[in-house]
Amino acid sequence: MAGELFVVGLSWRTAPVAVREKLAFRDEELPNALDELLSCPDISEAVVVSTCNRVEIFGAIPATAPTSALAAATAEARGFLSRSRHVSAESLSNCLYEHSENEATGHIFRVASALDSLVVGETQILGQVKSAYGVSMNAGVIGGTLGRCLERAFSVAKRVRTETAISRGAANVSSVSVELARHVFGSLDGKTVLVVGAGKMSALAARHLHADGASSIMVTNRSLEKAEALADEVDGLAKPWEQLQSHLVLADVVISSTAASQPVLTKKLIKKVNKKRRYRPLVIVDIAVPRDAEEAVGKLDGVYLFDIDDLERVVASNLSERKKEANAALRIVDAEVEKFRHWQRTQKVVPTIRSLRKHFQGVAASEVDKVLAELKKNDSPEQQEKLVRRLGEVIVNKLLHLPMTALRSGDDPEIERLVAAAERLFSLSEDEQADDDAA
């Protein structure tokens, strides 16, 4: 039997980072937090998702609890967030949201599918939800309802990724650098990257390039110490600034982000480099403001120059396409929510079905035992046939006794409901139609 679901939390949509960071949970805090949540009488299952953009509790009430228990469960979850994070309930009142039943299921599916993310279609959130699910599994605080919902959410996220283009196209400047470089070379396997300057954005771009197959990364900066620090971050080698031209000759991709007030990648310099490179393709990604590369560099043979405006235009275009794809993704989510809701409904009738089966089997077994005892005493085929036929009549009469009594003794509105239920459960109108056709 399945309980009902609820969600209580906040995200980038409802709370600034100053509030989100107050509610955030460190990994090592989660087991104790889950224990405290499950000590609440109206919460039977829980997962805590805590990222830089959201802190949410996915929960379920006990299967035997009435739907009205959802209000108590969400109140307990709100109180837990306030109490455990030492933040007043008043300061959270305008930030926290609540979802229950279908809305909760839909929200969980949208979160896992990156439809509720700051960057629609980003891939990190699915891993973060899976990690939170794993923590709850290890803590033993996930049961049949929330566990089934999250497993379904992971399948929904996979459908969204494979059946729509919502995750295609880089959505930040750093990953766009990789996309543009790959567009030029086809593949980055075996390519060498030169990072000019020690900026954070260029470091992120270098990490993406390295992960995408770039074979080696060189870092050069006027401060060798800073170059070495960045090189350590991206598994690269620090190179002296004075040999910039030599480094450019070896590079296939250049990520430049210095604080220079004048261009460091001049047309004159790149012309010399180009000649020594024998005009092999060179991608220069200039993330600096003001720009590190002279505009004329992009007109040289074999040189592909991209500045921050180029990258941001690609990001904007990709995000626009992702938002278009979100409509198709939401249709998938809506369909999957209905499937999950159907499963929940079927789980609610399982105890009744079991009771019916047990009752029917008990009646049948009791009468069969009686007939078997009579058959052992009588070997006349005619008498045995009579006993077997009588068995069927007795079983039918005993099974119908209580339903027929209820149909005959109810008031008019109740009789109408019972008749409608009986006709639907046993397809009586269809049987009557079949009898009419046969006649």
C-alpha positions in Angstrom: 0.0 0.0 0.0 1.3 3.5 -0.9 1.3 6.6 1.2 1.0 10.2 -0.2 4.0 12.3 -1.1 5.0 15.9 -0.1 7.8 18.3 -0.8 8.9 21.2 1.4 11.8 23.4 0.5 13.2 26.5 -1.2 15.2 27.1 -4.4 16.8 29.8 -6.4 13.3 30.8 -7.5 12.2 31.7 -4.0 15.3 32.5 -1.9 18.5 34.5 -2.4 21.8 32.7 -1.8 22.2 34.3 1.6 19.1 32.3 2.8 19.9 29.1 0.8 23.4 28.8 2.3 21.9 29.0 5.9 19.7 26.0 5.2 22.3 24.0 3.3 23.3 20.6 4.8 26.8 19.2 4.6 27.1 15.6 3.5 28.2 14.4 6.9 25.1 16.1 8.5 22.5 14.2 6.4 22.3 10.9 8.3 21.4 12.6 11.6 19.1 15.0 9.8 17.2 12.1 8.3 17.0 10.4 11.7 15.4 13.5 13.1 13.0 13.8 10.3 11.8 10.2 10.7 11.2 10.8 14.3 8.3 13.1 13.3 5.1 10.9 13.7 3.6 11.9 10.3 6.7 11.3 8.2 7.5 7.7 7.2 10.1 8.3 4.3 12.4 11.2 3.5 15.2 12.4 1.2 17.0 15.7 1.7 18.3 17.3 -1.4 20.8 20.1 -0.7 22.7 21.9 -3.5 23.8 25.5 -4.1 20.5 26.2 -5.7 18.0 24.3 -3.6 17.3 22.7 -0.2 14.3 20.4 -0.3 12.7 17.6 1.7 11.0 14.9 -0.4 8.8 12.9 2.0 5.9 10.5 2.4 3.3 9.9 5.1 2.6 6.4 6.4 0.5 4.3 4.0 -2.2 3.9 6.6 -2.5 7.6 7.3 -5.3 9.6 5.9 -4.5 12.3 3.3 -5.3 14.9 5.9 -2.0 13.9 7.6 -0.1 15.7 4.8 -0.7 19.1 6.4 0.9 17.8 9.7 3.8 16.3 7.8 4.6 19.5 5.9 4.3 21.5 9.1 6.8 19.0 10.7 9.2 19.4 7.8 9.0 23.2 8.0 9.7 23.0 11.7 12.6 20.7 11.2 14.3 23.0 8.7 13.9 26.0 11.0 15.0 24.1 14.1 18.0 22.2 12.6 19.4 25.2 10.7 18.8 27.6 13.6 16.7 29.9 11.3 13.5 31.5 12.6 10.3 30.2 11.0 9.2 33.8 10.4 12.3 34.5 8.2 11.5 31.4 6.1 7.8 31.9 5.7 8.0 33.7 2.4 10.8 31.4 1.0 9.5 27.9 1.6 7.0 26.2 -0.7 5.0 23.1 -0.3 3.7 20.5 -2.7 1.6 17.4 -2.1 0.2 14.4 -4.0 0.3 14.9 -7.8 2.0 18.3 -7.4 4.8 16.7 -5.3 5.3 13.9 -7.8 5.5 16.4 -10.7 7.9 18.6 -8.8 10.2 15.7 -8.0 10.1 14.6 -11.7 10.8 18.2 -12.9 13.8 18.6 -10.5 15.4 15.3 -11.5 14.9 16.2 -15.2 16.5 19.6 -14.7 13.3 21.4 -15.7 13.3 23.4 -12.4 17.0 24.3 -12.6 18.6 27.7 -12.9 20.1 26.4 -16.2 17.4 24.3 -17.8 18.7 21.0 -18.9 21.9 21.0 -16.8 23.2 17.6 -16.0 24.4 18.0 -12.4 21.1 17.9 -10.6 20.3 14.3 -11.5 23.5 13.1 -10.0 22.8 15.2 -6.9 19.3 13.7 -6.5 20.7 10.2 -7.0 23.3 10.9 -4.3 20.6 12.1 -1.8 18.6 9.0 -2.6 21.6 6.8 -1.9 22.1 8.5 1.5 18.5 7.8 2.4 18.7 4.2 1.2 21.8 3.7 3.4 20.0 5.2 6.4 17.0 3.0 5.8 14.5 5.9 5.5 13.1 5.1 2.1 10.1 2.9 1.6 7.8 1.7 -1.2 6.3 5.1 -2.0 9.1 7.6 -2.1 11.6 5.0 -3.3 9.3 4.1 -6.2 8.8 7.8 -7.0 12.5 8.5 -7.2 13.3 5.5 -9.2 10.6 6.6 -11.6 12.0 10.1 -11.6 15.4 8.8 -12.7 13.7 7.0 -15.6 11.7 10.2 -16.5 15.0 12.2 -16.5 16.5 9.7 -18.9 13.4 9.9 -21.2 13.6 13.7 -21.2 17.3 13.6 -22.1 16.9 11.0 -24.9 13.6 12.2 -26.3 14.2 15.9 -26.3 17.2 18.2 -27.0 16.9 19.9 -23.7 20.5 19.1 -22.6 22.2 19.7 -25.9 24.3 22.7 -26.5 26.7 24.2 -23.9 25.0 26.5 -21.4 27.9 28.4 -19.9 30.9 30.3 -21.2 33.4 27.7 -20.1 31.7 24.7 -21.8 31.0 26.7 -24.9 34.7 27.1 -25.3 34.9 23.3 -25.6 32.0 23.2 -28.0 33.6 25.8 -30.3 37.0 24.1 -30.2 35.5 20.8 -31.0 33.6 22.3 -33.8 36.9 23.4 -35.4 38.8 20.2 -34.8 36.1 17.6 -34.8 37.8 15.9 -31.8 40.0 17.3 -29.1 41.9 14.0 -28.7 45.6 14.7 -28.6 45.2 18.5 -28.7 47.3 20.8 -26.6 45.8 23.7 -24.6 47.6 26.9 -23.6 46.0 28.9 -20.8 47.3 32.5 -20.9 46.7 34.2 -17.5 45.3 32.7 -14.4 41.7 33.7 -14.5 38.9 31.6 -13.0 36.9 31.4 -16.2 39.9 30.2 -18.2 40.6 27.6 -15.5 37.1 26.3 -15.9 37.4 26.2 -19.6 40.7 24.4 -19.4 39.1 21.8 -17.1 36.3 21.2 -19.7 38.9 20.9 -22.5 41.0 18.5 -20.5 37.9 16.3 -19.7 37.1 16.3 -23.4 40.3 14.7 -24.4 42.9 17.5 -24.6 46.2 15.7 -24.1 48.2 18.4 -22.3 47.6 21.8 -20.8 50.2 24.5 -20.4 49.7 27.6 -18.1 51.6 30.8 -18.5 51.2 33.9 -16.4 53.4 36.9 -15.5 53.4 35.5 -11.9 54.9 32.0 -12.2 53.5 31.2 -8.7 50.0 31.8 -9.9 50.7 29.8 -13.1 51.9 26.9 -11.0 48.7 27.1 -8.8 46.4 27.0 -11.8 48.5 24.3 -13.5 48.0 22.1 -10.4 44.2 22.6 -10.7 44.0 21.4 -14.3 46.8 18.7 -14.2 49.0 20.9 -16.4 52.5 22.4 -16.6 53.4 26.0 -15.7 55.4 27.8 -18.3 57.4 31.1 -18.1 55.7 34.2 -19.5 58.8 35.3 -21.4 58.5 32.3 -23.8 54.8 33.0 -24.7 55.6 32.9 -28.5 57.1 29.4 -28.1 54.1 28.2 -26.1 51.7 29.5 -28.8 53.6 27.5 -31.5 52.9 24.3 -29.6 49.3 25.0 -28.8 46.1 24.0 -30.7 43.7 25.8 -28.4 44.5 29.0 -26.5 42.3 30.2 -23.5 43.3 33.7 -22.6 42.2 35.7 -19.5 44.7 38.2 -18.3 44.2 41.5 -16.6 46.3 43.4 -19.1 45.1 46.8 -20.3 46.5 46.2 -23.8 46.2 43.1 -26.0 48.8 40.5 -25.4 47.9 38.4 -28.4 48.7 40.9 -31.2 48.4 40.4 -34.9 52.2 40.8 -35.2 52.8 38.0 -32.6 50.3 35.6 -34.1 51.6 36.1 -37.6 55.0 35.0 -36.4 53.5 32.1 -34.6 51.4 31.1 -37.6 54.4 30.9 -39.8 56.3 28.6 -37.3 53.2 26.5 -37.0 53.0 26.1 -40.8 49.5 27.5 -40.5 48.0 24.6 -38.6 44.5 25.5 -37.2 44.7 27.6 -34.0 41.6 28.3 -31.8 41.9 31.3 -29.6 39.2 31.8 -26.9 39.6 35.3 -25.5 37.6 35.5 -22.2 39.3 38.7 -21.0 37.7 42.1 -20.6 39.3 44.2 -22.0 40.1 41.7 -24.7 43.5 40.0 -24.8 43.5 39.5 -28.6 43.5 42.1 -31.3 40.4 41.9 -33.5 42.7 41.5 -36.6 44.0 38.2 -35.2 40.8 36.6 -36.3 41.4 37.4 -39.9 44.7 35.5 -40.1 44.7 32.2 -42.1 44.0 29.2 -39.9 43.2 31.3 -36.8 39.7 31.0 -35.2 39.2 33.8 -32.7 36.2 33.9 -30.3 35.7 36.6 -27.7 33.4 36.8 -24.7 30.6 38.2 -26.8 30.8 35.3 -29.2 30.6 32.9 -26.3 27.7 34.6 -24.6 25.7 34.7 -27.9 26.2 30.9 -28.2 25.1 30.4 -24.6 22.0 32.6 -25.1 21.1 30.7 -28.3 21.5 27.3 -26.6 19.5 28.3 -23.6 16.7 29.6 -25.9 16.6 26.2 -27.7 16.6 24.4 -24.3 13.5 26.5 -23.2 11.7 25.5 -26.4 12.5 21.9 -25.7 11.2 22.2 -22.1 7.6 22.2 -23.4 8.1 18.7 -24.9 9.8 17.6 -21.7 7.0 18.9 -19.5 4.5 16.8 -21.6 6.6 13.7 -20.8 6.6 14.6 -17.1 2.8 15.1 -17.0 2.2 11.7 -18.6 4.6 10.1 -16.2 2.9 11.7 -13.2 -0.4 10.2 -14.3 1.2 6.8 -14.6 2.6 7.1 -11.1 -0.7 8.3 -9.7 -2.4 5.3 -11.3 0.2 3.0 -9.5 -0.6 4.8 -6.2 -4.3 4.2 -6.7 -3.9 0.6 -7.4 -1.8 0.2 -4.3 -4.6 1.5 -2.1 -6.9 -1.3 -3.2 -4.3 -4.1 -2.7 -5.5 -4.8 0.9 -9.1 -5.1 -0.2 -8.1 -7.4 -3.1 -6.2 -9.6 -0.7 -9.1 -9.8 1.7 -11.5 -10.7 -1.1 -9.2 -13.4 -2.3 -8.7 -14.8 1.2 -12.5 -14.8 1.8 -13.4 -16.4 -1.5 -10.7 -19.0 -1.2 -11.8 -19.8 2.4 -15.4 -20.3 1.3 -14.4 -22.5 -1.7 -11.9 -24.6 0.3 -14.5 -25.3 3.1 -17.1 -26.5 0.6 -14.6 -28.5 -1.5 -13.5 -30.3 1.7 -17.1 -31.3 2.4 -17.7 -32.6 -1.1 -14.4 -34.6 -1.1 -15.5 -36.3 2.0 -18.9 -37.2 0.4 -17.2 -38.4 -2.8 -15.1 -40.9 -0.8 -18.3 -42.4 0.6 -20.1 -42.6 -2.8 -18.7 -44.2 -6.0 -21.9 -43.8 -8.0 -21.0 -41.6 -11.1 -24.5 -40.1 -11.1 -24.3 -39.2 -7.4 -20.8 -37.8 -7.8 -21.9 -35.5 -10.6 -24.8 -34.3 -8.5 -22.4 -33.5 -5.6 -20.0 -31.6 -7.9 -22.8 -29.6 -9.5 -24.3 -28.9 -6.0 -20.8 -27.7 -4.9 -20.9 -24.9 -7.5 -24.3 -23.8 -6.4 -23.4 -23.7 -2.7 -20.2 -21.7 -3.3 -22.1 -19.2 -5.5 -24.9 -18.8 -2.9 -22.4 -18.3 0.0 -20.4 -15.7 -1.9 -23.5 -13.8 -2.9 -25.3 -13.9 0.4 -23.7 -10.7 1.9 -23.7 -8.7 -1.3 -27.4 -9.6 -2.0 -28.4 -8.7 1.6 -26.7 -5.3 1.2 -28.4 -4.7 -2.1 -31.9 -5.5 -0.7 -31.6 -3.6 2.6 -30.1 -0.3 1.6 -32.0 3.0 1.1 -32.6 4.2 -2.5 -29.4 6.3 -3.0 -27.3 3.6 -1.4 -28.9 0.9 -3.6 -28.2 2.9 -6.7 -24.5 3.2 -5.8 -24.2 -0.5 -4.9 -26.0 -1.6 -8.2 -23.7 0.7 -10.2 -20.6 -0.7 -8.4 -21.8 -4.4 -8.9 -22.4 -3.8 -12.6 -19.0 -2.2 -13.1 -17.1 -4.8 -11.0 -18.7 -7.8 -12.7 -19.5 -6.3 -16.2 -23.2 -7.2 -15.6 -24.5 -5.0 -18.3 -22.2 -6.6 -20.8 -23.3 -10.1 -19.7 -27.0 -9.1 -20.1 -26.2 -7.7 -23.6 -24.5 -11.0 -24.5 -27.5 -13.0 -23.3 -29.8 -10.8 -25.4 -27.6 -11.3 -28.4 -27.7 -15.1 -27.9 -31.4 -15.1 -27.6 
